Amino acid sequence: MENLRFYEVGIWTEENSPVKEKIKEFFVEILEEKILKEHPKFGRLYYFLGYIDKNRVKDLEKFLSTSNQVRQFIIVKKKEKVKKQQELSLEEKLNEILKT
């Protein structure tokens, strides 16, 4: 339990990509999972929030960077579990970027 860290992960991937299910294997516990955006050319923007063992984060990063089905990704480590009203989440930041 001491190696668990709180992370947000965002990925652009193809609509029916198996990558989404593979990413779930890296999480010990997923607290939130959403599709933030769908685009005919770029696929879907997925958002995950949950706990990952800190020793597996490098493996997740390597997997995402070498996958030909992932167009872009971001991994954000949170210092602690925060309340939604206290801090802009990755989900909100991505939504703000998509508006511009």
The first five atom37 places (N, CA, C, CB, O) and aatype in JSON, in Angstrom:
{
  "aatype": [12, 6, 2, 10, 1, 13, 18, 6, 19, 7, 9, 17, 16, 6, 6, 2, 15, 14, 19, 11, 6, 11, 9, 11, 6, 13, 13, 19, 6, 9, 10, 6, 6, 11, 9, 10, 11, 6, 8, 14, 11, 13, 7, 1, 10, 18, 18, 13, 10, 7, 18, 9, 3, 11, 2, 1, 19, 11, 3, 10, 6, 11, 13, 10, 15, 16, 15, 2, 5, 19, 1, 5, 13, 9, 9, 19, 11, 11, 11, 6, 11, 19, 11, 11, 5, 5, 6, 10, 15, 10, 6, 6, 11, 10, 2, 6, 9, 10, 11, 16],
  "atom_mask": [
    [1, 1, 1, 1, 1],
    [1, 1, 1, 1, 1],
    [1, 1, 1, 1, 1],
    [1, 1, 1, 1, 1],
    [1, 1, 1, 1, 1],
    [1, 1, 1, 1, 1],
    [1, 1, 1, 1, 1],
    [1, 1, 1, 1, 1],
    [1, 1, 1, 1, 1],
    [1, 1, 1, 0, 1],
    [1, 1, 1, 1, 1],
    [1, 1, 1, 1, 1],
    [1, 1, 1, 1, 1],
    [1, 1, 1, 1, 1],
    [1, 1, 1, 1, 1],
    [1, 1, 1, 1, 1],
    [1, 1, 1, 1, 1],
    [1, 1, 1, 1, 1],
    [1, 1, 1, 1, 1],
    [1, 1, 1, 1, 1],
    [1, 1, 1, 1, 1],
    [1, 1, 1, 1, 1],
    [1, 1, 1, 1, 1],
    [1, 1, 1, 1, 1],
    [1, 1, 1, 1, 1],
    [1, 1, 1, 1, 1],
    [1, 1, 1, 1, 1],
    [1, 1, 1, 1, 1],
    [1, 1, 1, 1, 1],
    [1, 1, 1, 1, 1],
    [1, 1, 1, 1, 1],
    [1, 1, 1, 1, 1],
    [1, 1, 1, 1, 1],
    [1, 1, 1, 1, 1],
    [1, 1, 1, 1, 1],
    [1, 1, 1, 1, 1],
    [1, 1, 1, 1, 1],
    [1, 1, 1, 1, 1],
    [1, 1, 1, 1, 1],
    [1, 1, 1, 1, 1],
    [1, 1, 1, 1, 1],
    [1, 1, 1, 1, 1],
    [1, 1, 1, 0, 1],
    [1, 1, 1, 1, 1],
    [1, 1, 1, 1, 1],
    [1, 1, 1, 1, 1],
    [1, 1, 1, 1, 1],
    [1, 1, 1, 1, 1],
    [1, 1, 1, 1, 1],
    [1, 1, 1, 0, 1],
    [1, 1, 1, 1, 1],
    [1, 1, 1, 1, 1],
    [1, 1, 1, 1, 1],
    [1, 1, 1, 1, 1],
    [1, 1, 1, 1, 1],
    [1, 1, 1, 1, 1],
    [1, 1, 1, 1, 1],
    [1, 1, 1, 1, 1],
    [1, 1, 1, 1, 1],
    [1, 1, 1, 1, 1],
    [1, 1, 1, 1, 1],
    [1, 1, 1, 1, 1],
    [1, 1, 1, 1, 1],
    [1, 1, 1, 1, 1],
    [1, 1, 1, 1, 1],
    [1, 1, 1, 1, 1],
    [1, 1, 1, 1, 1],
    [1, 1, 1, 1, 1],
    [1, 1, 1, 1, 1],
    [1, 1, 1, 1, 1],
    [1, 1, 1, 1, 1],
    [1, 1, 1, 1, 1],
    [1, 1, 1, 1, 1],
    [1, 1, 1, 1, 1],
    [1, 1, 1, 1, 1],
    [1, 1, 1, 1, 1],
    [1, 1, 1, 1, 1],
    [1, 1, 1, 1, 1],
    [1, 1, 1, 1, 1],
    [1, 1, 1, 1, 1],
    [1, 1, 1, 1, 1],
    [1, 1, 1, 1, 1],
    [1, 1, 1, 1, 1],
    [1, 1, 1, 1, 1],
    [1, 1, 1, 1, 1],
    [1, 1, 1, 1, 1],
    [1, 1, 1, 1, 1],
    [1, 1, 1, 1, 1],
    [1, 1, 1, 1, 1],
    [1, 1, 1, 1, 1],
    [1, 1, 1, 1, 1],
    [1, 1, 1, 1, 1],
    [1, 1, 1, 1, 1],
    [1, 1, 1, 1, 1],
    [1, 1, 1, 1, 1],
    [1, 1, 1, 1, 1],
    [1, 1, 1, 1, 1],
    [1, 1, 1, 1, 1],
    [1, 1, 1, 1, 1],
    [1, 1, 1, 1, 1]
  ],
  "atom_positions": [
    [[0.82, -1.19, 0.0], [0.0, 0.0, 0.0], [0.86, 1.26, 0.0], [-0.93, -0.01, 1.2], [0.44, 2.3, -0.5]],
    [[2.08, 1.18, 0.55], [2.94, 2.36, 0.65], [3.48, 2.81, -0.7], [4.08, 2.07, 1.58], [3.9, 3.96, -0.83]],
    [[3.47, 1.95, -1.69], [3.97, 2.33, -3.01], [2.89, 2.9, -3.92], [4.6, 1.13, -3.68], [3.19, 3.29, -5.05]],
    [[1.66, 2.95, -3.46], [0.58, 3.47, -4.29], [0.62, 4.98, -4.35], [-0.78, 3.0, -3.77], [0.8, 5.66, -3.33]],
    [[0.45, 5.5, -5.55], [0.39, 6.94, -5.77], [-0.86, 7.26, -6.57], [1.68, 7.47, -6.5], [-1.37, 6.42, -7.31]],
    [[-1.33, 8.47, -6.42], [-2.55, 8.94, -7.06], [-2.18, 9.59, -8.4], [-3.33, 9.95, -6.14], [-1.37, 10.51, -8.43]],
    [[-2.78, 9.11, -9.51], [-2.44, 9.6, -10.84], [-3.68, 9.9, -11.67], [-1.58, 8.58, -11.57], [-4.75, 9.31, -11.48]],
    [[-3.49, 10.85, -12.6], [-4.45, 11.11, -13.67], [-3.74, 10.75, -14.97], [-4.95, 12.61, -13.67], [-2.57, 11.09, -15.16]],
    [[-4.44, 10.06, -15.86], [-3.88, 9.67, -17.15], [-4.87, 10.06, -18.24], [-3.56, 8.13, -17.2], [-6.07, 9.77, -18.13]],
    [[-4.37, 10.7, -19.27], [-5.19, 11.05, -20.42], [-4.55, 10.51, -21.69], [0.0, 0.0, 0.0], [-3.34, 10.64, -21.86]],
    [[-5.34, 9.91, -22.58], [-4.79, 9.38, -23.84], [-5.75, 9.65, -25.0], [-4.51, 7.87, -23.73], [-6.97, 9.59, -24.84]],
    [[-5.18, 9.95, -26.15], [-5.93, 9.95, -27.42], [-5.65, 8.61, -28.07], [-5.51, 11.17, -28.36], [-4.49, 8.24, -28.27]],
    [[-6.68, 7.88, -28.41], [-6.5, 6.59, -29.07], [-7.67, 6.32, -30.0], [-6.36, 5.47, -28.02], [-8.69, 7.0, -29.97]],
    [[-7.5, 5.31, -30.83], [-8.55, 4.93, -31.77], [-9.8, 4.51, -31.02], [-8.06, 3.79, -32.7], [-9.74, 4.1, -29.86]],
    [[-10.92, 4.61, -31.7], [-12.21, 4.36, -31.06], [-12.33, 2.98, -30.43], [-13.31, 4.55, -32.06], [-12.77, 2.86, -29.29]],
    [[-11.95, 1.95, -31.14], [-12.1, 0.57, -30.63], [-10.77, -0.05, -30.24], [-12.79, -0.3, -31.68], [-10.57, -1.25, -30.39]],
    [[-9.87, 0.76, -29.74], [-8.53, 0.29, -29.4], [-8.53, -0.55, -28.13], [-7.59, 1.48, -29.24], [-9.21, -0.22, -27.16]],
    [[-7.75, -1.65, -28.12], [-7.61, -2.46, -26.9], [-6.7, -1.8, -25.87], [-7.08, -3.83, -27.26], [-6.55, -2.31, -24.76]],
    [[-6.08, -0.68, -26.22], [-5.17, 0.02, -25.31], [-5.87, 0.43, -24.02], [-4.58, 1.26, -26.0], [-5.28, 0.37, -22.94]],
    [[-7.11, 0.84, -24.13], [-7.88, 1.27, -22.96], [-7.92, 0.17, -21.9], [-9.32, 1.66, -23.37], [-7.72, 0.44, -20.72]],
    [[-8.19, -1.04, -22.31], [-8.26, -2.16, -21.37], [-6.88, -2.48, -20.8], [-8.85, -3.4, -22.05], [-6.75, -2.85, -19.63]],
    [[-5.85, -2.35, -21.62], [-4.48, -2.62, -21.17], [-4.05, -1.61, -20.11], [-3.5, -2.59, -22.37], [-3.37, -1.97, -19.14]],
    [[-4.43, -0.34, -20.29], [-4.09, 0.69, -19.31], [-4.69, 0.37, -17.95], [-4.58, 2.08, -19.8], [-4.06, 0.6, -16.92]],
    [[-5.9, -0.15, -17.94], [-6.57, -0.49, -16.68], [-5.76, -1.48, -15.84], [-7.96, -1.06, -16.96], [-5.86, -1.48, -14.62]],
    [[-4.96, -2.32, -16.51], [-4.15, -3.31, -15.79], [-3.05, -2.66, -14.96], [-3.53, -4.28, -16.79], [-2.56, -3.26, -14.0]],
    [[-2.65, -1.44, -15.3], [-1.61, -0.74, -14.55], [-2.16, -0.11, -13.27], [-0.98, 0.34, -15.42], [-1.39, 0.16, -12.34]],
    [[-3.44, 0.12, -13.21], [-4.07, 0.72, -12.03], [-4.38, -0.34, -10.98], [-5.35, 1.47, -12.42], [-4.84, -1.43, -11.32]],
    [[-4.14, -0.02, -9.73], [-4.56, -0.86, -8.62], [-6.05, -0.62, -8.36], [-3.72, -0.58, -7.34], [-6.81, -1.55, -8.1]],
    [[-6.43, 0.66, -8.45], [-7.83, 1.03, -8.28], [-8.13, 2.23, -9.17], [-8.15, 1.36, -6.78], [-7.41, 3.23, -9.15]],
    [[-9.19, 2.13, -9.96], [-9.63, 3.24, -10.81], [-10.83, 3.89, -10.13], [-9.99, 2.75, -12.26], [-11.84, 3.24, -9.87]],
    [[-10.7, 5.18, -9.87], [-11.78, 5.92, -9.21], [-12.71, 6.57, -10.22], [-11.2, 6.98, -8.29], [-13.89, 6.78, -9.95]],
    [[-12.15, 6.9, -11.4], [-12.96, 7.56, -12.42], [-12.4, 7.23, -13.8], [-12.99, 9.09, -12.19], [-11.19, 7.16, -14.0]],
    [[-13.31, 7.03, -14.74], [-12.93, 6.75, -16.13], [-13.98, 7.4, -17.02], [-12.84, 5.19, -16.4], [-15.18, 7.19, -16.84]],
    [[-13.52, 8.2, -17.98], [-14.45, 8.93, -18.84], [-13.9, 9.05, -20.26], [-14.74, 10.32, -18.27], [-12.7, 8.95, -20.49]],
    [[-14.82, 9.25, -21.18], [-14.46, 9.69, -22.53], [-14.72, 11.19, -22.53], [-15.29, 8.93, -23.67], [-15.86, 11.63, -22.39]],
    [[-13.66, 11.98, -22.7], [-13.8, 13.44, -22.65], [-14.18, 14.03, -24.0], [-12.52, 14.07, -22.16], [-14.86, 15.05, -24.07]],
    [[-13.74, 13.38, -25.06], [-13.96, 13.95, -26.4], [-13.9, 12.83, -27.42], [-12.9, 15.06, -26.73], [-13.13, 11.89, -27.29]],
    [[-14.74, 12.95, -28.45], [-14.68, 12.05, -29.59], [-14.44, 12.88, -30.83], [-16.0, 11.2, -29.74], [-15.06, 13.93, -31.02]],
    [[-13.52, 12.41, -31.67], [-13.16, 13.14, -32.87], [-13.06, 12.14, -34.02], [-11.81, 13.92, -32.68], [-12.47, 11.07, -33.84]],
    [[-13.63, 12.45, -35.19], [-13.62, 11.49, -36.3], [-12.22, 11.13, -36.78], [-14.41, 12.03, -37.45], [-12.0, 10.02, -37.27]],
    [[-11.28, 12.05, -36.66], [-9.91, 11.79, -37.13], [-9.0, 11.23, -36.04], [-9.31, 13.05, -37.69], [-8.21, 10.32, -36.29]],
    [[-9.12, 11.78, -34.83], [-8.18, 11.43, -33.76], [-8.68, 10.33, -32.83], [-7.89, 12.65, -32.96], [-7.9, 9.81, -32.03]],
    [[-9.94, 9.96, -32.9], [-10.47, 8.91, -32.04], [-11.09, 9.48, -30.78], [0.0, 0.0, 0.0], [-11.86, 10.43, -30.83]],
    [[-10.74, 8.88, -29.65], [-11.33, 9.28, -28.37], [-10.25, 9.74, -27.4], [-12.12, 8.11, -27.75], [-9.13, 9.23, -27.38]],
    [[-10.62, 10.73, -26.6], [-9.77, 11.19, -25.51], [-10.29, 10.57, -24.22], [-9.74, 12.77, -25.43], [-11.37, 10.93, -23.74]],
    [[-9.53, 9.63, -23.68], [-9.92, 8.93, -22.45], [-9.22, 9.57, -21.25], [-9.57, 7.43, -22.54], [-8.09, 10.05, -21.35]],
    [[-9.91, 9.55, -20.12], [-9.4, 10.09, -18.87], [-9.55, 9.02, -17.79], [-10.14, 11.4, -18.47], [-10.61, 8.43, -17.63]],
    [[-8.46, 8.78, -17.06], [-8.46, 7.83, -15.95], [-7.94, 8.52, -14.7], [-7.61, 6.57, -16.29], [-7.01, 9.33, -14.78]],
    [[-8.53, 8.2, -13.57], [-8.1, 8.74, -12.28], [-8.05, 7.58, -11.31], [-9.06, 9.88, -11.78], [-9.03, 6.85, -11.15]],
    [[-6.92, 7.41, -10.64], [-6.83, 6.31, -9.7], [-5.45, 6.1, -9.13], [0.0, 0.0, 0.0], [-4.58, 6.97, -9.24]],
    [[-5.24, 4.94, -8.53], [-3.99, 4.61, -7.85], [-3.18, 3.63, -8.69], [-4.27, 4.02, -6.46], [-3.68, 2.63, -9.19]],
    [[-1.88, 3.97, -8.82], [-0.93, 3.12, -9.54], [0.26, 2.9, -8.62], [-0.49, 3.76, -10.92], [0.7, 3.82, -7.93]],
    [[0.79, 1.67, -8.61], [2.02, 1.4, -7.88], [3.13, 2.21, -8.52], [2.36, -0.14, -7.88], [3.3, 2.17, -9.74]],
    [[3.89, 2.95, -7.71], [4.91, 3.85, -8.26], [5.96, 3.09, -9.09], [5.6, 4.61, -7.14], [6.59, 3.68, -9.96]],
    [[6.15, 1.81, -8.82], [7.12, 1.01, -9.58], [6.61, 0.64, -10.97], [7.46, -0.25, -8.81], [7.39, 0.18, -11.81]],
    [[5.32, 0.82, -11.23], [4.74, 0.46, -12.53], [4.54, 1.67, -13.45], [3.42, -0.24, -12.32], [4.18, 1.5, -14.62]],
    [[4.76, 2.87, -12.94], [4.52, 4.08, -13.74], [5.44, 4.13, -14.95], [4.7, 5.33, -12.88], [5.0, 4.47, -16.05]],
    [[6.71, 3.79, -14.77], [7.66, 3.78, -15.9], [7.22, 2.76, -16.95], [9.09, 3.46, -15.41], [7.35, 3.01, -18.15]],
    [[6.71, 1.61, -16.5], [6.21, 0.61, -17.44], [5.01, 1.14, -18.22], [5.82, -0.68, -16.7], [4.89, 0.9, -19.42]],
    [[4.12, 1.85, -17.55], [2.97, 2.45, -18.21], [3.43, 3.48, -19.24], [2.02, 3.11, -17.18], [2.93, 3.5, -20.37]],
    [[4.36, 4.33, -18.85], [4.88, 5.35, -19.77], [5.53, 4.7, -20.99], [5.9, 6.25, -19.04], [5.32, 5.15, -22.12]],
    [[6.31, 3.66, -20.78], [6.95, 2.95, -21.89], [5.9, 2.32, -22.8], [7.92, 1.87, -21.36], [6.01, 2.41, -24.03]],
    [[4.9, 1.69, -22.21], [3.83, 1.07, -22.99], [3.12, 2.1, -23.86], [2.83, 0.38, -22.07], [2.9, 1.87, -25.05]],
    [[2.76, 3.24, -23.27], [2.03, 4.27, -24.01], [2.89, 4.9, -25.1], [1.53, 5.35, -23.06], [2.39, 5.21, -26.18]],
    [[4.17, 5.09, -24.83], [5.04, 5.74, -25.81], [5.4, 4.82, -26.98], [6.31, 6.23, -25.15], [5.73, 5.3, -28.06]],
    [[5.33, 3.52, -26.77], [5.67, 2.59, -27.85], [4.45, 2.04, -28.58], [6.48, 1.45, -27.3], [4.59, 1.4, -29.62]],
    [[3.27, 2.28, -28.06], [2.05, 1.78, -28.7], [1.74, 2.6, -29.96], [0.86, 1.82, -27.72], [1.71, 3.83, -29.91]],
    [[1.52, 1.91, -31.05], [1.17, 2.61, -32.3], [-0.3, 3.03, -32.32], [1.48, 1.73, -33.51], [-0.74, 3.69, -33.26]],
    [[-1.07, 2.65, -31.31], [-2.48, 3.01, -31.24], [-2.73, 4.24, -30.36], [-3.29, 1.84, -30.72], [-3.85, 4.75, -30.31]],
    [[-1.71, 4.71, -29.67], [-1.83, 5.9, -28.81], [-1.23, 7.08, -29.55], [-1.13, 5.68, -27.43], [-0.05, 7.09, -29.88]],
    [[-2.06, 8.08, -29.8], [-1.58, 9.27, -30.51], [-0.86, 10.23, -29.58], [-2.75, 9.98, -31.19], [0.21, 10.74, -29.93]],
    [[-1.42, 10.48, -28.42], [-0.82, 11.33, -27.4], [-1.25, 10.84, -26.03], [-1.21, 12.83, -27.6], [-2.3, 10.22, -25.88]],
    [[-0.41, 11.12, -25.03], [-0.79, 10.76, -23.66], [-0.16, 11.73, -22.68], [-0.36, 9.32, -23.34], [0.81, 12.43, -22.98]],
    [[-0.74, 11.77, -21.49], [-0.18, 12.55, -20.39], [-0.45, 11.78, -19.1], [-0.81, 13.99, -20.33], [-1.52, 11.21, -18.9]],
    [[0.56, 11.78, -18.22], [0.45, 11.15, -16.91], [0.78, 12.22, -15.88], [1.41, 9.89, -16.77], [1.85, 12.83, -15.92]],
    [[-0.14, 12.45, -14.95], [0.05, 13.48, -13.93], [-0.02, 12.83, -12.55], [-1.01, 14.62, -14.06], [-1.02, 12.21, -12.2]],
    [[1.05, 12.99, -11.78], [1.07, 12.48, -10.4], [0.48, 13.55, -9.49], [2.51, 12.1, -9.95], [0.88, 14.71, -9.53]],
    [[-0.47, 13.14, -8.68], [-1.08, 14.04, -7.7], [-0.39, 13.81, -6.35], [-2.64, 13.8, -7.59], [-0.03, 12.68, -6.02]],
    [[-0.2, 14.87, -5.58], [0.45, 14.73, -4.28], [-0.41, 13.93, -3.31], [0.76, 16.09, -3.69], [0.1, 13.13, -2.52]],
    [[-1.68, 14.14, -3.38], [-2.62, 13.42, -2.54], [-3.99, 13.48, -3.2], [-2.67, 14.01, -1.09], [-4.19, 14.22, -4.16]],
    [[-4.89, 12.72, -2.69], [-6.25, 12.77, -3.22], [-6.85, 14.13, -2.88], [-7.13, 11.61, -2.63], [-6.91, 14.52, -1.72]],
    [[-7.28, 14.84, -3.92], [-7.8, 16.19, -3.71], [-9.28, 16.23, -4.02], [-7.04, 17.21, -4.58], [-9.78, 15.43, -4.81]],
    [[-9.96, 17.17, -3.4], [-11.37, 17.37, -3.69], [-11.49, 18.13, -4.99], [-12.09, 18.12, -2.54], [-10.65, 18.98, -5.29]],
    [[-12.51, 17.84, -5.78], [-12.66, 18.46, -7.09], [-12.7, 19.97, -7.03], [-13.91, 17.95, -7.74], [-12.16, 20.62, -7.93]],
    [[-13.29, 20.55, -6.03], [-13.42, 22.0, -5.97], [-12.11, 22.68, -5.55], [-14.52, 22.39, -5.02], [-11.98, 23.89, -5.71]],
    [[-11.15, 21.95, -5.03], [-9.91, 22.54, -4.55], [-8.9, 22.81, -5.67], [-9.28, 21.64, -3.53], [-8.12, 23.76, -5.56]],
    [[-8.91, 22.04, -6.72], [-7.87, 22.14, -7.73], [-8.44, 21.74, -9.08], [-6.66, 21.28, -7.37], [-9.27, 20.83, -9.18]],
    [[-7.98, 22.43, -10.13], [-8.39, 22.01, -11.47], [-7.8, 20.64, -11.75], [-7.93, 23.05, -12.54], [-6.6, 20.44, -11.57]],
    [[-8.61, 19.73, -12.18], [-8.12, 18.4, -12.49], [-7.62, 18.35, -13.93], [-9.22, 17.36, -12.26], [-7.86, 19.27, -14.71]],
    [[-6.94, 17.28, -14.26], [-6.49, 17.08, -15.63], [-7.68, 17.1, -16.57], [-5.73, 15.75, -15.77], [-7.59, 17.65, -17.68]],
    [[-8.79, 16.53, -16.15], [-10.0, 16.52, -16.98], [-10.42, 17.94, -17.33], [-11.15, 15.79, -16.25], [-10.7, 18.23, -18.5]],
    [[-10.46, 18.83, -16.34], [-10.86, 20.21, -16.6], [-9.85, 20.93, -17.48], [-11.03, 20.96, -15.28], [-10.23, 21.71, -18.35]],
    [[-8.56, 20.68, -17.25], [-7.52, 21.31, -18.06], [-7.62, 20.87, -19.51], [-6.12, 20.98, -17.5], [-7.49, 21.69, -20.42]],
    [[-7.84, 19.57, -19.73], [-7.98, 19.07, -21.1], [-9.22, 19.66, -21.76], [-8.06, 17.53, -21.11], [-9.18, 20.01, -22.94]],
    [[-10.3, 19.78, -21.02], [-11.51, 20.39, -21.57], [-11.28, 21.85, -21.94], [-12.67, 20.28, -20.56], [-11.79, 22.31, -22.95]],
    [[-10.51, 22.58, -21.12], [-10.19, 23.98, -21.44], [-9.36, 24.06, -22.72], [-9.43, 24.64, -20.27], [-9.6, 24.94, -23.56]],
    [[-8.4, 23.16, -22.88], [-7.57, 23.14, -24.08], [-8.42, 22.84, -25.3], [-6.44, 22.1, -23.95], [-8.22, 23.44, -26.36]],
    [[-9.36, 21.92, -25.17], [-10.2, 21.53, -26.3], [-11.1, 22.68, -26.75], [-11.05, 20.33, -25.93], [-11.48, 22.74, -27.92]],
    [[-11.44, 23.59, -25.84], [-12.3, 24.72, -26.19], [-11.58, 25.74, -27.06], [-12.8, 25.4, -24.93], [-12.23, 26.48, -27.81]],
    [[-10.25, 25.79, -26.98], [-9.49, 26.79, -27.76], [-9.16, 26.29, -29.14], [-8.22, 27.16, -27.04], [-8.52, 27.0, -29.91]]
  ]
}
